[in-house]
Amino acid sequence: MVKIQMSYEYDFDIKKEYTTIEVAEILGVSSRYVQRLLKQGKIEFLHKATTRTGGHIISGKMIVDFIIRYQLTKGTVIKVS
């Protein structure tokens, strides 16, 4: 379990894999926004989902990497536990 504490607190398992919708819930944004971040290469993904809706599979580590990159550009202090 990873807890990243900033102005927001994200709570998810770094070893788990997540769908686009789950990542949107974790980050508190829409799935459409996550899809845009994926298309822009701002969030990396493991592979495309094999479901009929497509989507992407994103590891917890990739979510952490995105959060850290995004928050560092804003000059936010990050505490990871």
C-alpha positions in Angstrom: 0.0 0.0 0.0 1.3 3.4 -0.9 0.2 6.6 0.7 1.3 9.8 -1.0 0.5 12.9 1.1 0.3 16.3 -0.5 -2.6 18.6 -0.8 -4.4 15.4 -1.7 -4.0 11.9 -0.3 -4.0 9.0 -2.8 -4.5 5.6 -1.4 -3.8 2.6 -3.7 -1.6 -0.5 -4.0 1.6 0.1 -5.9 1.8 -3.6 -6.9 -1.6 -3.8 -8.4 -2.7 -3.1 -12.0 -5.6 -0.7 -12.6 -8.0 0.1 -15.5 -8.4 3.6 -16.9 -11.6 4.0 -14.9 -9.9 3.0 -11.6 -7.0 5.4 -12.3 -9.6 8.2 -12.8 -11.2 7.3 -9.5 -7.8 7.3 -7.7 -6.8 10.7 -9.2 -10.2 12.2 -8.8 -10.6 13.0 -12.5 -12.7 11.8 -15.3 -11.8 8.7 -17.3 -11.8 10.9 -20.4 -9.1 13.0 -18.8 -7.0 9.9 -18.0 -7.4 8.8 -21.6 -6.1 12.2 -22.8 -3.1 11.9 -20.4 -2.4 8.4 -21.8 -2.6 9.7 -25.4 -0.2 12.5 -24.6 2.2 10.1 -23.0 1.9 11.7 -19.6 0.9 8.4 -18.0 2.6 5.3 -19.1 0.7 2.0 -19.4 1.5 -1.7 -19.3 -0.7 -2.8 -22.2 -4.2 -2.3 -23.7 -7.0 -4.1 -22.0 -8.4 -7.2 -23.6 -12.0 -6.1 -22.9 -14.3 -5.0 -25.7 -14.1 -1.4 -24.4 -10.4 -1.3 -25.0 -8.9 0.9 -22.3 -5.4 0.5 -20.8 -3.9 -1.3 -17.9 -1.7 0.9 -15.7 0.5 -0.3 -12.8 0.4 1.4 -9.4 4.1 2.3 -9.9 3.1 4.2 -13.1 0.5 6.1 -11.2 3.1 7.1 -8.5 5.5 8.2 -11.3 2.8 10.3 -12.8 1.8 11.9 -9.5 5.4 12.7 -8.6 6.2 14.2 -12.0 2.9 16.2 -12.0 3.3 17.5 -8.5 7.0 18.3 -8.8 6.2 20.6 -11.7 3.9 22.5 -9.3 6.7 22.7 -6.6 4.7 20.6 -4.2 6.4 18.8 -1.3 5.7 15.1 -1.5 5.8 12.6 1.3 5.6 8.9 0.2 5.0 6.2 2.8 
